[in-house]
Amino acid sequence: MAVNQWSDLEAYISHSHMNSLHEEAFMETYHASSSFIHKGFQMNMDESEREESYLSWVVNSAPGTGKSTALNVLCKSLLQKNASNQLENKYPLLLVFNNNDTMKNNVYKDVSEFAKQHEIPDAIAYVNSDEIHKVIDTMRKYQILCIPQQRLRDLMLDDEHINNYLLYYPQRAKNTKDDARQKEVHKWKRLVIIDEMPIYYDSCVWDIGSKDNSFDWFEHLADRIHLSNREFKEARDILSELINLELKDNVTSHSTLRLNRFIEGSERERFFNTILAKLADAKGELEDMRRYTWFMKMYSKDHVGCIERTNKQAIICSEWLDYGRLHTHILILDGTAHISQSIYERSGFELIPMTNVHRYAERLNIRWKNINTSTTLSYRELKEVKEAIAGDFLEIQSKLQEKRPSFKMIALPKQDDIAFYHAEGVITDEQLKQFFTIKQKSDDDMRKHLFNVVGNNDFSSFNAMALFGVPIRPPRHYREIAVAMYGVDIDISLNENRNKGNWFTDERIQKLYIEDVLANLSQIIHRTSLRNVNLTEEVDIVMYSKRTEWLTLMQQEFRLPDERVHMHQLHNELRFKKACSKKMIEMVKLMVGKKNIKLTAKEIGGKALYQWFRDNWKGNRKQFILSELKNHNILLFVKTSKVGRQYWLFMLVDQDAFTDHVVSEHYRKLL
């Protein structure tokens, strides 16, 4: 049954699922995807067009408008239509997903159950590293084949096996009368539909001083061909020497020169060439053979790698993956494609714009907490920053829960900080288990963190999210993409002054960097209940960073009015806490000879101390002062003068005094 109107969906998804969708946005996405399939197969049937051109579309449906559901419904409708075994109506697809978990538990699970209920044979199968042996010999017979993006990237580097995934051989119908026609259509090329932006480049980095010095691949392959200890050591020494010499001696060129020039004409070259030839027959793991291939290019050719001249020098080898080499029609479903313009323009994809029905100006609040979260801080400074963030998060959570009973917030830290924030109470035990721990039955590391939420809807029940930083990757990440896009001669250096976010000297890399980070921010924000277009509840995004240029870009991207954007100088609070701790130490020194005596602020530290208390005795600062006084064994008595003015008396006591019930109760009330 074809889906021509909204009511037709009832045959494929539940009423509750339909109610969660926005009719206009969903149908627009569905019709664009359906149009791609029908136009693609019409072009395939037209002999004059088959070898000439292929569709390369990227449908820009905003996150939350039903891309995955549209794909789900498309697959079911095609299977039902083609259940008659009329081969000319078979529309075979290769579906590519962001990860194994999404692949198996989303479209595949639902569509396979549908096919089973309707007794449709050879409908759908998935292939991952664990299951490939089960379907490798039979996967061509399935009308719909599902793979993860990493496998698609690997296929782009392995021409020998591409057709195993792209060609469809339907089972012949029994008692076929027209055997000649049967032979003409027994082999079909699949159309490819990719959920989220695919991997667009293949890179390999060689550096000095890394943990394995980039030579694990050599050790793995050498082990397969059983080199002697002498051969292994000598060959590995030459390999290391060639990389080191290139980084040390090639000081004038942006790109590498052929590495064999360092040993050319020598006995060592003849020995090394023999070893390299043997490694080619090792038939090792794909990752090892990939690095071997890159080394062989650098070994024999000029201008293969781009030299990264930083404190830690490295060679970046990176090439663009041209999906046109698949020689089939390709559709990408990417809700942030309008941001990632550089990538799609380079790839030759046509952007198919969709109506964005999100009401950001009515629902989205961004609360920016200005604080330095840079990894360049010292261990002590970073700990203080994380403590300040944890305290602020818990305070926001408490206050907004009082105002809005439905308020539900999740934290999104960097992966290395998960344990810290769990210990601080920011991440609950339940959240740790559900979102931030490796799932035993998962094929992927699906732990959520600042750099791993794209394409995942686990946070869709939360109407608030705190990002503990901006998802900015190391500069090398953007350099690898740039080298693949623009070649090894591109200037990959950084600007000396990067305070305003202008990282890269070359404007093209700078544009790539901005697009990449902004697209990731948009994807992360849409993981919350904001993605449910039909809801009216407000969504709060709290961000901790000093890079305020991203706040400006986000306000522009979501077209937020100023009243939806809030700035708070959290770094000032951190400075205050340091100053407060220092102030308490000074007070103890001044009071040490006057224990158990009540003193005014002026009697302890003069007018300056009195004024400091008056300036800071408010809100969060008041709470912190009370906590620090207790930590330094100073009792506080808040008094009111005859004229109604509040003043303070302080008394330094022995530490044992704080175990006294009366004193403890005194401070409990103050705090």
N, C-alpha and C positions, 0 to 999 in steps of 0.2 A: 504493500500500500504506500503510495507516494504521500509525502507531506507537503501539501500545498497551502494549508491554512492552519491556524493555531489548534483547532479542535482535532486535527489529525494526529496530534502528538499523543492522544489518549491511548493509541495502539502500542506505544513504545515506552512511555514513562508514566509514573504514578501521578495522581492528582496533586499530592503534596509536593512533589518535585516541580510540577508545572506551576504551582502557586509561588514557588521560590524564584521563578524566572520572570524577567521583564519581557513581555510579549514582543514589543517592537524590536528591542535589541537582539533577542534570541532569533527571531525570524529573519532579521537582516543578516546575521552571521550564518544561519543555516542555509539561506538561499545563496549566499556568496560561495559557501563550500560546495553546495550541490551543483551550482553553475560550473565550478571548476571541474568537478568530476565528469559531468555530461559533456562539457566542451572539450576536455582532454581526450575522452574516448572517441568523440566524433572526429577529432583531429587524427587519432590513431587509425581510424577506419578509412580516412582519406589518404590514399597512397601518395598523393602529390605533396601532402604536408608532413607525412610521418617522419621523414629524415631531415626536414628543413628547420623546424622550430618547435620549441616546447614552451608550455606555460610555466612561468616562474612568478607566483603570486605570494604576497604576504598580507594576510587579512588582519587588519589592525583593530580587532574587537577589544574593548577595554576589559581588564580583568574583572571577573564576576558577571559577565554578560552571557555566559553559557557556551563557551567554545567547546569544552569537553563534552557537554551534553549534546551539542549539535553534532559532534563527531560520533557520539554514541548512537543517536537517532539515525544518522546517515547510514551507519554500518547495518543497523537492523533493517532499515527499509530496503537497502540494496540486497541483503540476504533473502529477505522475504520475496522480493521481486524476482530474484534469480533462482528461487527454489525449484522452478519448473524444469531445470537442467537444460534450458535453451542456451547453448554456448554463446550465441551472439549477444546475449543480454548479461553475460558475466562481467562484472566490473571489479577486477582484482586490485587490492590496495596493499601498500606497505605503510604501516603506521609507525611513527618514530616518537618515543616519549622521553621526557627529561631524565627519568631514572627507572630502574627495574620495579621499584615499589609502586610508583604511579601507574606503570604499564600493566602490572598484574592485577592491581586492586581497583582499577578504574574501568576503563573501556573494556578491556579483555574479559574481566569477570562478568560484567553485565551482559555483554554481547554473546559470550559463550553460553550463558544460562538461557538467553533468548533462543539461540540456535537449537539447544537441546530440547526446550519446550516445544518448538515447532518442527522438530525432527529434520533439521537441515544439516546434512553431513558435510564434513570438510569445510566448515565455515571459518574458523579463526584459530590461530595458534600464536604462541609467543616464543621468542628465542632469547635466552640469556646464557651467560657463561656456564651456569649449572645445568640447564636443560637442553643445551644444544645437541647433545648426543642422542636425545630422544626424538628429535624432529629433523635432524640434518638431512636424512635420506627421504623424508616424506613432506618437507615443508612446502615444496612447490605445488602441492595439490590443494593447499588451503587458499580460499579466496581472499582472506584477510590475514596478513602476517604482521606481527608486532615485534619491534626491537627497540632497545634503548639507544639514546644518542651516541653513547660511546662506541657501540657496535657499528653504527653508521659511519662514524669517523674512521674506525679501523677498516671498514670496507672500502672507503675512499683511498686507502693506502694499500689495498690488496685487490688489484684488478681481477685476479684469478677466481675469486669467490663472489664477486658482485652479482653475477647472474643467478647464483643459487637463491638469492633473496629477491631479485627483481623479476624473474620469469615465473609465470603461473601456468601450470599444466593441469587443467581440469580433468577429472576422471571421465572417461568416455561413457556416454549413455548406452545402455544395453539396447540391442536390436535396432541400431541406427541404420536407416535406409540410405541416407545420403553420405556414404563413406568418404567421397571426394571432398565435400564441403567440410566434413569432420576434420580432415587432415589439414585444411587451410587454417582453421582456427584453434588448433590444439595447443598453441603456445601464445601467451599474452604477456605484454609488458605491464607491470604494475604501475599505478600512479602512486606517488609518494606524498603523504601528509605528515608534517612535522609539528608536534605540539611544543611551543616555545622555540626561541632562537636556537638553531643547531650550533655545533662546534665548527667554527669557520677557519681554523688554522691548525697546523701541526708544527709544534716547536720542540726544540731541544737545546738545552743550555749546558755549556762547558765552562767550568771555572776552576780556580786554584783554591784548595783549602776546604772544599766541601767535604761532607762526611765520607763519601766514597770516592771523592775526586772524579765523579762522573764515569767511573770505570766498572761499575757492577755488571753492566751488559757484557763487557769483555770477559770477566770472570765466569759468568754463566755460560757463555758460548764456548769458552776454552775448556770448561769442564765437560761439555758434550763431545768434544773431539779428542779428549784425553791427551792434552799436551803434557810433555814431561815437565818436571819442576823447573829445569833450566830454561826450556822454551817459554814456559809461562812467565817466568820472572823477567827474562830478557825482552820479550815482546811487550810486557806491561810497562817496563821501564822506558822503552822507546815511545810508546803511546803517551805516557805522562810527559816525557821530554818534549814531544812535538807540540802538545797543547801549551805547555809552559813557555816554550820558546816563542810561539806565535804571540802570546800575550805580552811577553817581555820585549821582544825585538821589533815587532811590527808597530811602530809608534807614529807612523805618518798616515796610515790608511784607515778609513772608517770600517773597511771590510777585510776579511781574511784573504791571504794568499795561499796557494796550495802547500800543504804541510810537508809533502815529500821532498820539497826543495832543501830541507835541512839535512837530509841523509842521502840525497841524490847521488847515484853512481857508486855508492859504498857497498861493502859486504853486508852491513846492517840493513840497508834497503832491500837487498835480495832476500835476506832472512825474513824480514818483516812482511814483505809481499807474499811470501810463501804461507806465512801464518794467516794473513788476511784472507787469502784464497781458501784456506781450510775453513775459516770461520763462516764463509758464505754458505757452506754445505752443512752447517751445524743444525739447521732447522729448529732454531730456538723459539722462545716465546715471542709474540708479536712485538712487545715493548723493547726487548733486547735487539731484535732484528731491525727495528725502527732506528735505534741509536746507531747500530752498525752501519745502516744505509747512510745516515747523516755524516758519520765519520768518513766513510769512503768518498763522499762528495767533497768534503773539506780536504781530504788527503790528496786528491788528484786535480781539483779545480780551484781557480781563483774566485773570489767574491761570492762565497757560499754563506759565510756567517758575518754578522755585524758585531764589531768589537765594542763592548760596553766598558767605557773607561771611568770607573768609579773607584772608591776605596777598595772594593772587592771586584777586581776585573773579571770579565766573563766574555764568552763568545755566545751570541744568540743566533741560532739557526731557526728559521721560521718560514713556512710557505703557506700560501693561501690554498684552501680546499675549494675547488671549483665544482660545485654540485651539478653543473651542466654536464659533467663527464658521465653522469648516470644515464643520460640520453632518455629521459622521461619527464613527464610533467610533475612539478613540485609545488605544493601548497604549504606555507608556513602559517601557523596560528600564533600571533605574537601581539599581546595587548600593549606593548611599549615600542612597537616598530616605528612609530612616528618620532620617537626620541632617538632611536639607534639608526639614524639616517646614513651615517658614513658606511656602516657595515652593509646595509641592504643596497645602497647605491653601488658600492664596489662589487657586489654579487650579481648585479643586474636584475634584481627582483622588482616587480611592479607593486607599489603600495596600494592596497585596496582599502580606502578609508571607510570606517564604520561610525555610526552616530554614537557619541559617548553620552549616555543618559544619566551618569552619576551626578548627584547634586552636591558637589563638594562644598560650595559656598554656604550651604544650609546645614551640612552634617560634620564637616571635618575641622578639627581644631589642632593646631600645631603649637606645642609648648616647648620652646627652645631653652635649654639650660646651658648657658655659656660656661664651659669649663674645659681645661686642657686635658685631653685623654691620650695624648701622643705617647707612643711606645719609647720615645727618646728620653722620657723622664726617668729618674732614678727609681730603683725598686721601692724605696721609702716614699717617694713622691707619688708613685703610681698607687701604692697601697692607700695613701691618704685620699687620693682622688676617688678610688673605688669605694672607700668608706663613705665619702661625702655623697656619692651617687646613690649608694645603697640607702643611706638615711633619707635622702630627698625622695627617692622612689617610694619608700614605705610611708612617708608623710603624705605624699600626693595620693597614694592609694587609700589611706585612711580618710583624708578629707573628702575626696570625691565619692567614696562609698557612702559617707554620711549624707551627701547631697543627692546622690542618685543610687537608689537601692539596686538597680540593675547593672551598676558599674562593675566591670570585670577586666582587669589589666594583666598582661603578660610581659615579662622582661625578655629582651633579646640581646644577650651579651656576645662577645667574641668567644670562640670555643674554649680557649685557654682559661677564661674567667668564670666558666660555669660553676666550678666547685666553690670558688670564693663567694659568689652571690648566693649559692645554695646555703652555705654556712652562715651568711648574713640574714637569711630569712626572706630574701627577695624572690628566690625560686623555691617553691614548696616541694615537699617530698613527692607528692602526687605528680606535680609538673615535671620534676626531674625524671621520674620513671616514664612518664608518657611522652615527653618531647625531647629530653636532653640526654637520653641513654641509648646506646646502640641496641636495636631490637634483634634478638637472637635469630628470628626466622626471616630477617630481611636480607636481601642481596646487596644492599647498599648501606653505607654509613649514613643513616637518615637522622642523626642527631641535629636538632635545630640550633642554629646560631646565626650571627649577623651576616654570614656569607652563605647560608644554606637554607633558604626558605622559598626560592622561586619555584612556582608551579605546584606548591603544596598548600592545601586548604585546612591544615590541622588547627589553625588559629582563628577560624572563621566565627567561632562563638565569642571571641573577645572583642569588646568595643573600645579597648585601649591597649596601646603597646608602647613600651619604652625601648628605644634603641640606644644602647650604651656605646655610641660612636657612630661614625659615618662609614658605610661599607666601601672604604677606599683600599684597594689592594696595593701591594708594593709597586714601585715604578716599573719594575721589570715586566710585570703582567701587561702593561699598556705598550711597552716597547716590543714585546713579542708579537702583539697584534699589528703594530705599526710596521715592523720589518716584513711581516707576511703581506701586508697591503701595499707597501710603497717601496720595498726593496732594501738591500743592505746598505745603501749609501745615505739613507735618511739620517739626519742629525737627531740622536736620541738623548742628547744632554738635557739636564735640568737647568732652569733659571736659577741664578744666584739668590734672588729675592722671591720667595714663594709664599709670602705672608697672606696674599689675597687669593690663593688657590691657583695662581698661574704657574703651574708646575713646569711645563715643557717648553723648550726653546722653539721647537717646530709647532706651528699652529695646528697642523693636521693631527699630531699626537695629542695636543691639548684638547682638541674637539672630541677625539675618541674617548679620552679620559672623562670629560664632562658627560658625554652621552652614556657611557658605561655606568658611572656612579648614579646618575639621575634615573636611568632605567631601573637599576637595582632598588633605589629608594622607592620608586613608584610600585614596583612589584611587591616589596616588603609591606608597604602601607596597605595595599589591597589584599593582603592575607587576612586582615581583620574583618569584622562584620561589615566594614565599609563595602566589601565586595557584594553584599546582598543589596541590590539596587532598590528592592521594594521596601526596605526598612526606612524608618524616619529617625531613629535614634542617633545621637551625636557620637562621633568617634574621636578619641583623643590620641594623638601621637606625641610622645614626649621624647625629645632628642637631647643627648648629652654630647656636646662638642664645642670647640672654640672656632670651628670653621663656619662662620656665619654666612659665608657666600652661598652655602647650600640651602640655607633658609630662604634666601632671596629667590633662588632658582626654583625651589619647591613651591613657593607662593605664586610664582609666575605659572608653573606647570599646572597647578590645580586652580588657578584664578581665584585665589582666596582674598576676601576683603581684609583690611588691616585688623578688624576686630576679631578675626579668627586666628591671628598669629600673636603669640605671647613670648616675650623675651625676659629671661631671669638670669642675673649675673651670679651663677652658682660659684664661680671662682672667687668672688668677693667673700662669700660665706666660708670658703675653705681658708682664705687668708685670715678671716676673723678667728676661726677656730685655732689656727696656729698662734695668733696674737694672744688669744685668751689663755691658752695653755702657758705661754710665756709669762703673762700677767700673774697667773696663779703662783708660779715659781718665785717671782719677785715678791709677792705678798708674803709667802711663807718665810722668805729670808728676813723681811722686815718685822715679822711677828714672832720669830723664833725665841726671842728673849721675853715675850709677853704671853706665854701660853695660858689658856683658861681665863683670859681677860677679854671682855667685850670692848671692841674698838670700832670707831667710825671709819669710813673710807678716808676722810681727811687726816685722821690721826695716824693712819697706816702709811698712806702715800701722798698726802697733801691733796690740793684741789684737783690735780690732774687725774688721780685715781677716782675721786668722787665724780668728776665729769664723765669719765670713761664708763662708769656704771650707769649713769643717767642716760648716756647716749645709746647704750646697748641693752638696756633692761626692757626688752620687747620681743614678742614672737619666739621664733626658733632660737634666737640668740640668748634670750632669758633662760630657756630650757638648757642650753649648752653650758651657760655660766653656772647654773645650779649643779649640773653634773660634774663640772670641773672643780668647783669648791669642795664637793663631797670627796672627789678623788684625791684632793690635797689636804684632807682632814681639817677643813675650815667650816665651822658652823656658821650659818647665816640666820639672823633674826631681822625680820622685816617689821619696822615700827612706823607709827604715824604720829607726827608732832601735834601740838595743841592747835596749830592753825590748819591741820589737815594735810600736811605735806609728808610724803613717804620718805623714809630714810632707812639705812641699813646699819646693822651692827654685826661685826665679824669676830669669831673667836677660834683661835687655833687650838686644837685639842689633840690628845694622843690617839693613835690609830685604834687602840682598844675601845675608845669611847664610842666608836661607830658600831660596835656589837651590842651596845646598850639598847634595849627595846624602845625607850623613850626617844633617844636620838634618832633611831631608825625610823620611828613613826613621824618624828618631826620632819625628816627629809622626804619621807614618802609623800606627805601632804604638800610640801613645797614643789616636788617634782611632778 
